[in-house]
Amino acid sequence: MNLRRKYVLRFSRLNRILHVCMIISFITLSLTGMTLKFSYTGWARFLSRLFGGFESAGYLHRFAASIMIIVFLTHIVDLYRVKKKDFGSWIKLLAGKHSMLFNKKDWQDFNGSLKWFLGKGPRPEYGRWTYWEKFDYFAVFWGMFVIGSTGMTLWFPEFFTNFFPGWFLNVATIIHSDEALLATGFIFTVHFFNTHLRPEKFPMDIVIFSGRTPLEEFKLDRPEEYKELIEKGDLEKHLVEPYPPIVIRGMKIFGWTALTIGFSIIIWIIYAMIFTYR
Amino acid sequence: MGSTVDVLSEQPWGKTYYERRKGWCYSFFDGNSKTPVDIYAQFKLIPDSPGSYWFRGDIVVFGDGYHNNFLRRHDWRKWFMKKEDYLNSLHNDKNVVRNETIPLYARTEYGMIVARYKWIKDKVWKVFYDYGMADKDCLSCHDNPEIKSSVDGRSLFVNYTDLKGSRHDNIACSQCHSEVNVSKHRPCETITQKVDCTSCHAEVGVEYAKSTHGTLFANNDNNAPTCKECHGTHGILGKLNPQSPTFATNIPTLCARCHREGEKAAVRYTGTEKDIIKHYTESIHGKGLLKSGLTVTATCTDCHTAHMELPHTNPESSINPKNVAETCGKCHHGIEEQFVKSIHSPLISDTDKQLPGCADCHSAHTIKRTDAEGFKLEIMDQCGRCHEKIAATYFDTYHGKVSQLGYTKTAKCYDCHGAHDILPPTDPRSRLSRDNVVNTCKTCHPSANRQFAGYLTHATHHDPDKYPFLFWTFWGMTGLLIGTFFIAGLHTLLWLPRSLQWRRKLKSMHIEEETFPDENQTEESEGENT
């Protein structure tokens, strides 16, 4: 078997679908949300008209929010399933080598990375999940909690004011909108750079859509995981054939669309913050 | 002599009443005859300015033909001058200030108005009608279409059918063209004055004299419009006649003759209103009048008055800020009733600052439908002209942000504060008072509760004293943002050079790969087959 043109499966089908749903809902949420946050810009008025007015933009926002909540819950359910099937107990899942929780290895990798950046050491041998991927992963948890809870407050203000004073809605608005600014800003710059724009991946890494990464690249990018697979003799199990070119093209088109919208939002945010801030 | 008095109306500004009493005809001309006559009088007392009153009345004398005939010939002016005491006794009002009596004649179907008299402070009105001059005497010359003035050559032809079809069909030539002398071959040769309409229309004359038009006329300004410029001459029609230039739908055209952009009044005007006629035509009033044909719609004269139009700076002007509410209230009475009780009314708010009147929010000539989107959005800027801070912070909260996107379904200033009935929230009648605020919220948020109403609709996160929670939340979040972006950004920037190296490494691998094209070819086809 020629290993050179082989691909390693990195993401399960469910995770890929969830990520696509997440992209769609996230972009919808940021576009509709930003129209309100930067309502004093001409762009906001234009987009709001495009969405059919603030009412339908609001419906879209809440619909996308529901999608995102479903994505989140599906992931939690999937974690249960994975725990049962592959690990047996939460301890094994969370303390294992493939855990999403930060561990000693991440601290070493982080320090190693800084040394590597400064030319004082080799590239760390990243494993299944790197520390910045774990950061992104928990950023979603944090965002779901912070934006989600304040969002629900703003969705049902009459209900929540039975328990909280009215000014709580103002506070929730600030938290919701600034945390959303952090989320969009982070995803459309840092996340985009880390996964797509950094020179070795430029312009785009479609692994999140195809789930496949070329074995050659995998070997270099995730040396630790590769070694682990070799040691276990599990590599063959993870090898898959690539998707036909038409499917790849579809994924690239989708990826480009998401990237373009994301960057447009960033430009819009920067424009709004610098030139029309109030 | 018995007398009956019917008070028709009594109001703070004066009273109107009829008085009917028996009189003796001899009393009118030194006791030569003793025919009993009915004196039937209508009086109206109107304060003109403090300390002075208008006094106006008609005395109608009922009597036989002889007396009618006689009364008509009598020089009533002299008589009334002599009988001032008698007139005094008719109303017993010591406050009436009298300078001059003015008698004039006109026939009525009931009897004969022998006198119409007025006392007007600081104003002397000269009226005297010479009877005995029949229209046909005038027409013997003026019926000729060729007749021209020997002075300036203008035509002196009078179309008598015009006059007979006019409001003045029962007025003789000599009643307007006074000073004729019947003993002359040309009775009109003694005329020195132009026709003075104020002989009869005295009240109008007083108003006109005060108006900008009248002031110009008094200064011999060439552009000054006089009665005839608007009303015409012999063919004068009443304002209810659709043919009349003063009929409601014709008034904008009438005023436009001078006030349209580029015309003589418009070029002299230095105020801020531009394209007055055009804007009026496009306004709700203009459309109501000219498109919908509603003759009750406000035209120029409804707001500016017909005869006493004055610039808004003049305290007597109908469009002076103090008077605007009353002027608009002539038609929008219900609104005026609300407005005068509101915080914006000068009757309620005692302040040095200028209070808004109708025109400040609705404009003067570009008034729009208040249920139109444009007006709903503009009105917030109108409130914001005075309430700067509160408007700015409104736009920082949800309602304001939505409205900025161009949607009007959200709560705008007047949805919560009210429009014409606006009151401070401390007033229990206010829509925002403690008792009412929840219900006000409920108009849009049906299940609103007391705490819900505590939402800060004008909050800003820039004021640590007023809104410490918002201020610190905002800066906490901003700190989180800056911190996260700083660390992540730094990480990314440091990564960049190494990543470039890594790219070169990967590329060299691909080149290596391409040196085995045959192998590649077979692999690719393999991949496609599987």
Interface residues (C-beta under 8 A of the other chain):
Chain A: N2 R4 R5 T35 L36 K37 S39 Y40 A44 R45 S48 R49 G53 F54 E55 S113 L114 W116 F117 L118 R123 W132 P157 E158 F159 T161 N162 F164 P165 G166 W167 L169 N170 V171 T173 I174 I175 D178 E179 L181 L182 G185 F186 T189 V190 F193 N194 R198 P199 E200 F202 E216 E217 L220 E241 P242 P244 R278
Chain B: F395 D396 T397 Y398 K401 V402 Q404 L405 G406 Y407 K409 T410 H445 S447 A448 N449 Q451 F452 A453 G454 Y455 L456 A459 H461 Y467 F469 L470 T473 F474 M477 T478 L480 L481 T484 F485 A488 G489 H491 T492 L494 W495 L496 P497 R498 S499 L500 W502 R503 K505 L506 M509 E513 E519 N520 E523 E524 G527 E528 T530
